[in-house]
Amino acid sequence: MRKFKKALVVLPLVAMTLLAACGDDSGDSTSDTTAAADTTATADTTAATEETTAPADTAAAAASDPSKGEIPEGGAEVAIAGDVTTWTGKKVGIANLAPVPGAERWSKPLQACIEKNGGTVDYQDVGGDPTKLPALLEGWASAKVDAVFNIGIDMTGQESLIAAFTEAKTPVVIWGAGNPEGVVALDANQEEDGRIIGRYLVEKVGSGQVILVNANNPALQSREKGLKEVLDEAGLELIVVGEALGFSAESAQKSVEAALQANPDAKAVVGGFGSLGVGAAAAVTAAGSSAVVVSMNGDPEEYAAIREGGAFVATVADGHEFGGEAACQIAADMIAGNAAPGTAGKQILATSVLVTADNVPAEGSSEATPRKFYQLP
């Protein structure tokens, strides 16, 4: 029963993508994410390596647990290296899609790494307006910055500017912003996030109905695909509800309230990302339902909901902070004259971690399991 209602307001696709891949505008403080692992000393990262993609170990991959930060089966690990002291005297541009937790969980550790090591950052938040990106890129090209970073703003249509940066040997490193030629594209494996939360639910509830509150967005649809794959195999029924542009907790709460009235015996409710999970939990509590609530993203509001000990019991943290740290190292290594890591043209994906009451971070802290980076065939 899919209930994506038609919306009267049409937003740019990338504006919706920001909310899915980057989190919601919840007002929670994300200042804690800037204090990540010490990036001033990166052992054994100053030497150039001829091959930065490790061969896939089939036996190890088959035995790995993607819910604990391990590489999914078939993935080939990508080594991330770079002497971050290279940033001394360098200037860079960082384009941030919006002041939301998911975006800043990537951009703030990146900015802290560069500035801590002697670089200068021109940090520009476009407030969810992707049409501002071309002017930013043009300005940075004219200023001859040493590197360009972009969190969440679709790079489609920027091929000529990317080519200009490539010709100038200026690294362009992005997260969740597509995968055009000439950039180093980092991201989370959204489909695998859906599989992780799906496996958790199969173990948690066993059988019955599962409600997913979602919205129309590429990242969210990828998560839905992975979730459905696992639930279908286990014989659980998935009921999808939500508004097409319903990215707020309030919208999710209304959708889930209606879904629980129609399906009072549902065993679980899944939020397509942080705010949707929080809204779902409010609906479950108001309805007096015994359904468990889970979500995906790893934003502060999700951790707070888990710590409260109510209906919200788990989320998947997809490594934005580690992605920002990796971007700092990757660009530093490229500025030093080394090639980008991995196989050119393929996204470099960060592993994810299932977070429950057993391992939820303390207030003011981010999920700290070391991430691995990999590429799929």
C-alpha positions, 0 to 999 in steps of 0.5 A: 500500500504505497501512499506517496501523495502528490505535492503541490510544491515542486522543489529541486531534486537536489534539495530533496536529496540534501534532506535524505542523504544529509539529515534534517533541519532539527536544530540539534547542535553538531559542534561535536562532530568537528572534534574527530580523530586527530588528523595532524598525525597520520602514520604511514600516509606520507608515502605515495602508493602505486596501487591504492585499491586492495584486492577483494578477499572473497572469504573475508568479505563473505564473513564480514558484518556490514552492520559493524563497519565491515565491507559488504561482500564483493567490495574492494577496500580502498586505502585512504592516504595523505600527509595533511601537513600539505595544507600549510598555506593552501586555500580551499572552497567548501560548498555545503548544501544546508545547515543540517546535521548530515551535511555538517557532519561531513563539512565541519570535520573537513574544515577543522582538518584543513584549518588545523594544518595551516590551510584557509577555508572559504566555507559557503552554505547555499541554504538548500539552493543548488543554483548557487553552486556554479557561481561558487565554482567560478569564483573559486576557479578565478581565485585559483584555490588549491582544492574544492569540496562539495557536500550534497549539491548535485554536480550535474551540469558542472562538467566544464568547470570540473574540467577546468579544475582538472586542467589546473590540477585542483582536486574536487572531492564530493560527498553525496553529490553525484559522480561526474567525471573528474571528481573524487566521489565519496558517499555512503552505500544507501542500499546497504543501509537499508539491508542492515536495518532490514536484517536487524528487524528480521531478527527483532520481530521475526514476522508480520507487517513493517511500515516504512515512512518515506519520501520521493528522493533517490537516496531514500529510494535506494534505502527502501530497495535494500530494506525490501530485498531483505524483508521480502526474503524473510517473508515480512510484509512491507507497507510504504507510506508518506508524502512525496515531499514529506521530509519533516518529523511532523509529516512522518507522524501524520502518515504513520498515525494513519498507517497504524490505524489501518494496520494496528498489528504492525510490528515495526515502523522504519523512518527513511532517514532521521526526522522521519524516524523521530516522527514515526516514534511520536506516532507509535507512542501516541497510538499506544502501539508496541511497534519498534521504530528504526531509522537510517542516517546517524544524526544527533536527534536519532541518538537522542531518541535511542537514549530516551529508551522509548519506541525508537530502538536503532539507526544506521550511522553511515559515516559522514564524519569519517568521510570528511576526514577522508576528503581532507587526506585525499585532497592533500595527497593529490595536491602532493602530486599523487593519484586519486585513490581507488579506480577512477570513475567509481564512487568510494563508499564508507561502511556503516554501523548499526546503532542501538542502546548497546552502542549509542554514543553519549550526548555530544559525541558521534558514532566512533567505530572506524570506517573502511572505504571501498568500491563495488565492481 
